[in-house]
């Protein structure tokens, strides 16, 4: 299956399924999808989301960032509003760059845990997680989800870096400068790179301990893992006799 999804109106949509996890198995297809804002989805785009199995939408945006056209979202999809950022948050000057990730993780484990609990408690069906561009806030939760599932750091970094290329056509369509260039300039000014900054976040990250510290229970964590992963296939090898 193809992780990159073509939903008309969105540009940065991908399924978190199909990634290898420690001990065998894979992340589950259709369980969690990450995207830029679905406000731009056309009716055909919404149909594609529904056909992909999305039944819950976890919206990480703050009030004032919502511009959805009424009546386009299909019936049967529940929206859960879970703003990650609050006005006046310290570290907000780092938003829009990978430097935001460590700053946010250090300050707000309770907010991260609350958002992931919403995924754990979602009814059957796929969960669409999004912010505006689908890169930073969405990327933060994707990092935690994939780390909890046991995905290798290199694969988590690769998933994060996909957003830069996926968003480039969107900025062109909107007549705006490529935001990836601005990010690269800010990272260079800070003496680092996206790969180094995300790598530093992943280095030694114990997602389970972090999320427990934010308030998740053993039941929450088990529900997340069950939603996110499929077990390794049984070894069917038989010794000939």
C-alpha positions in Angstrom: 0.0 0.0 0.0 1.1 3.6 -0.6 1.6 5.7 2.5 1.2 9.0 0.6 -2.5 9.6 0.1 -4.1 11.7 -2.7 -7.0 13.5 -1.2 -8.1 16.3 -3.4 -7.6 19.6 -1.7 -4.9 18.4 0.8 -1.2 18.1 0.0 0.5 16.6 3.1 -1.5 13.4 3.8 -0.1 10.1 4.7 -1.0 6.9 6.5 1.3 5.9 9.4 0.8 2.3 8.5 3.3 -0.2 7.1 6.4 0.8 9.2 8.4 -2.0 10.8 8.3 -2.1 14.6 10.8 -3.6 17.1 10.2 -7.3 17.7 8.4 -7.8 14.4 5.1 -6.7 13.0 4.2 -3.4 11.4 2.2 -0.3 12.1 -1.4 -0.8 11.2 -2.7 0.6 7.9 -5.7 2.9 8.2 -5.4 3.3 12.0 -3.9 6.9 12.0 -3.5 9.3 9.1 -1.6 12.6 9.4 -2.5 15.6 7.3 -2.5 19.3 6.7 -5.8 21.0 7.4 -8.8 19.3 5.8 -10.5 22.6 5.5 -9.3 22.6 1.9 -10.7 19.2 1.0 -13.1 19.1 -1.9 -16.2 16.9 -1.8 -14.1 14.3 -3.6 -11.3 14.7 -1.1 -13.8 14.1 1.8 -15.1 11.0 0.0 -11.5 9.7 -0.3 -11.0 10.2 3.5 -14.2 8.4 4.3 -13.3 5.6 1.9 -10.0 5.3 3.7 -11.9 4.6 6.9 -11.5 7.9 8.7 -14.2 8.2 11.4 -12.5 10.5 13.9 -10.7 13.8 13.3 -8.3 15.0 15.9 -7.9 18.8 15.3 -4.8 20.3 17.0 -5.4 23.9 15.8 -6.0 26.8 18.1 -9.2 28.9 17.8 -9.1 31.2 14.9 -7.3 28.8 12.6 -10.5 27.1 11.5 -11.8 27.9 8.0 -13.9 24.9 7.0 -16.6 25.2 4.5 -19.9 24.0 6.1 -21.6 20.8 4.9 -18.6 19.2 3.1 -17.5 16.7 5.8 -19.4 13.5 5.4 -21.8 12.3 8.1 -20.3 9.7 10.5 -17.1 11.6 11.2 -16.6 13.0 14.7 -14.3 16.0 15.2 -12.4 16.2 18.5 -10.9 19.6 19.1 -7.6 19.3 21.1 -5.5 22.5 20.7 -1.9 21.8 21.5 -0.8 25.4 21.7 -2.1 28.2 23.9 -1.7 31.9 23.3 1.3 33.2 25.1 3.0 29.8 25.5 6.8 30.1 26.2 8.8 28.8 23.3 6.2 29.9 20.7 8.9 31.8 18.8 10.2 28.4 17.8 7.0 27.3 16.2 7.3 26.5 12.5 10.7 24.9 12.9 11.9 21.5 14.3 13.3 23.4 17.3 9.7 23.6 18.5 9.5 19.8 19.1 12.0 19.6 22.0 10.7 22.8 23.5 7.1 21.6 23.5 7.9 18.1 24.7 9.8 19.4 27.7 7.1 21.8 28.7 3.8 20.1 28.0 3.8 16.3 28.5 0.2 16.6 29.8 -1.0 18.1 26.5 0.7 15.5 24.5 -0.8 12.7 26.7 -4.3 14.2 26.5 -4.1 14.3 22.7 -2.9 10.7 22.5 -5.6 9.6 24.9 -8.2 10.9 22.4 -6.7 8.6 19.8 -6.7 5.7 22.3 -10.4 6.3 23.1 -11.6 6.9 19.6 -14.3 4.5 18.3 -13.5 1.9 15.7 -12.2 3.4 12.4 -9.3 5.5 11.3 -8.2 8.7 13.1 -7.1 11.7 11.1 -4.7 13.9 13.1 -4.0 17.4 11.7 -3.0 21.0 12.4 -2.6 23.6 9.7 0.4 22.4 7.6 0.5 18.9 9.2 4.2 19.2 10.0 5.0 20.5 13.5 2.1 19.9 15.9 1.0 16.9 13.8 4.6 15.8 13.5 5.1 16.0 17.2 2.2 13.5 17.9 3.4 11.3 15.0 6.8 11.1 16.6 5.3 10.0 19.9 3.0 7.5 18.3 5.6 5.9 16.2 8.2 5.8 19.0 5.6 4.2 21.3 4.9 1.6 18.6 8.6 0.7 18.4 9.4 2.2 15.0 13.1 2.8 14.4 14.3 6.5 14.9 15.6 6.6 11.3 12.1 5.7 10.0 10.5 8.3 12.3 12.8 11.0 11.0 12.1 10.0 7.4 8.4 10.4 8.1 8.9 13.8 9.5 11.1 15.0 6.6 8.4 14.0 4.0 6.4 17.0 4.9 8.8 19.5 3.4 8.5 18.0 -0.1 4.7 17.4 0.2 4.0 21.0 1.2 6.1 22.6 -1.6 3.3 22.4 -4.2 0.8 23.9 -1.7 2.9 27.0 -1.1 3.2 27.4 -4.9 -0.6 27.0 -5.3 -1.1 29.7 -2.6 1.4 32.0 -4.2 3.6 31.9 -1.1 7.3 31.4 -0.7 8.4 27.8 0.0 8.3 27.6 3.8 10.9 24.9 3.7 13.5 27.5 2.7 12.6 29.7 5.6 12.9 26.7 8.0 16.3 25.8 6.5 17.5 29.4 7.1 16.4 29.4 10.7 18.0 26.0 11.4 21.2 27.2 9.8 21.1 30.3 12.0 20.7 28.1 15.0 23.7 26.0 13.9 21.8 22.8 13.3 19.7 21.0 10.7 16.2 19.4 10.7 17.8 15.9 10.9 20.0 16.9 13.9 17.1 18.5 15.7 14.7 15.6 15.2 17.4 13.2 15.9 18.1 14.9 19.2 14.5 14.5 20.2 14.5 10.8 19.3 17.8 10.1 21.0 17.0 8.3 24.2 13.2 9.1 24.0 11.2 6.6 26.1 7.8 7.4 24.8 6.0 5.1 27.3 7.7 6.8 30.3 7.1 10.2 28.8 3.4 9.6 28.3 3.0 8.0 31.7 4.5 11.2 33.1 1.9 13.1 31.2 -0.9 11.1 32.7 -1.6 8.1 30.4 -2.4 4.9 32.2 -1.4 1.3 31.3 -4.8 0.9 29.8 -4.3 4.0 27.6 -0.9 2.8 26.4 -2.2 -0.7 25.6 -5.1 0.7 23.6 -2.7 2.9 21.6 -0.4 0.0 20.8 -3.3 -2.2 19.9 -4.7 0.5 17.5 -1.3 1.3 16.0 0.4 -2.1 15.5 -0.2 -5.5 14.0 1.7 -8.4 15.5 4.5 -10.3 13.7 3.1 -13.3 11.7 3.5 -16.6 13.5 6.5 -18.6 12.5 5.1 -21.3 10.3 8.4 -23.1 9.8 8.3 -26.8 10.5 11.2 -29.1 10.9 10.9 -32.0 8.4 10.7 -35.4 9.9 
